[in-house]
Amino acid sequence: MKVWTKVQIHQKNKKIEEIVTAYINYLFKDTTLAVLAKKYKIDSNDMMQVYQELASRISGLLILYLGNDKKRLHDILKRYHGENAYLNQIIPEVEGYVDRS
């Protein structure tokens, strides 16, 4: 029987931790969430908990991606597809160096 469950991977991977830390900083530095946290005086410990939970999920997705585990990625996609009622429009945004020559 197939059962949906969360799994925590306790084996440390320094490279994944570095990547996820950079992604979390990219995702939240100078964003609406950071502005709202400051505006409504949300405790830094509460914000750290939000960032930590998101980092754990992002690192899980990254591990599945790097391991080419398409089945589990597809399971997540199937389970959470359609639960985006609170999203309006997704416009991809990237940052980085661009060669303008």
C-alpha positions in Angstrom: 0.0 0.0 0.0 1.3 3.4 -0.9 1.2 6.0 1.9 2.0 9.7 1.6 4.5 10.6 4.2 7.3 13.1 5.0 10.8 11.8 5.1 13.7 13.7 6.6 17.2 13.0 5.4 19.7 13.5 8.1 22.8 12.9 6.0 24.6 16.2 5.6 25.5 17.5 2.2 27.5 20.7 2.4 27.0 21.6 -1.2 23.2 21.3 -1.0 23.2 23.3 2.2 25.2 26.1 0.4 22.9 26.1 -2.6 19.7 26.1 -0.5 21.0 28.9 1.7 21.8 31.0 -1.3 18.3 30.2 -2.8 16.6 31.2 0.5 18.5 34.5 0.6 17.6 35.1 -3.0 14.0 34.3 -2.5 13.4 36.4 0.6 16.0 39.3 0.8 14.3 42.6 0.0 11.0 41.0 -0.9 7.4 41.6 0.2 7.7 39.0 3.0 10.7 40.8 4.4 8.9 44.1 4.2 5.8 42.7 5.9 7.9 41.1 8.7 9.4 44.5 9.4 6.1 46.4 9.1 4.2 44.1 11.4 7.2 43.5 13.7 7.2 39.7 13.2 9.6 38.2 15.6 12.9 37.2 14.0 12.6 33.7 15.6 9.3 33.2 13.8 10.8 34.4 10.5 13.7 32.0 11.0 11.2 29.2 11.5 9.5 30.1 8.2 12.9 30.2 6.4 14.0 27.0 7.9 10.9 25.1 6.9 11.1 26.4 3.3 14.8 25.6 3.2 14.0 22.0 4.2 11.4 21.7 1.5 13.6 23.3 -1.2 16.5 21.0 -0.2 14.3 18.0 -0.5 13.2 19.0 -4.0 16.8 19.6 -4.9 17.9 16.2 -3.7 15.1 14.6 -5.7 16.1 16.6 -8.8 19.8 15.9 -8.5 19.0 12.2 -8.0 16.8 12.3 -11.1 13.9 10.9 -9.0 11.2 11.9 -11.5 8.6 9.6 -9.9 8.7 11.3 -6.5 8.8 14.8 -8.1 5.8 13.8 -10.2 4.0 12.6 -7.0 4.5 16.0 -5.4 3.3 17.7 -8.6 0.2 15.6 -8.7 -0.6 16.1 -5.0 -0.2 19.8 -4.9 -1.3 20.8 -8.4 -4.5 22.9 -8.3 -3.9 24.2 -4.7 -2.7 27.5 -6.1 -5.9 29.4 -5.7 -4.0 32.1 -3.8 -1.6 32.7 -6.7 -2.5 35.2 -9.4 0.0 35.0 -12.2 3.4 33.5 -12.1 6.0 35.5 -14.0 9.5 33.8 -14.0 12.2 36.0 -12.6 15.9 35.3 -12.6 18.9 37.2 -11.6 22.5 36.9 -12.6 25.3 38.1 -14.9 24.3 38.7 -18.5 26.8 39.0 -21.3 25.7 42.1 -23.2 28.3 42.0 -25.9 
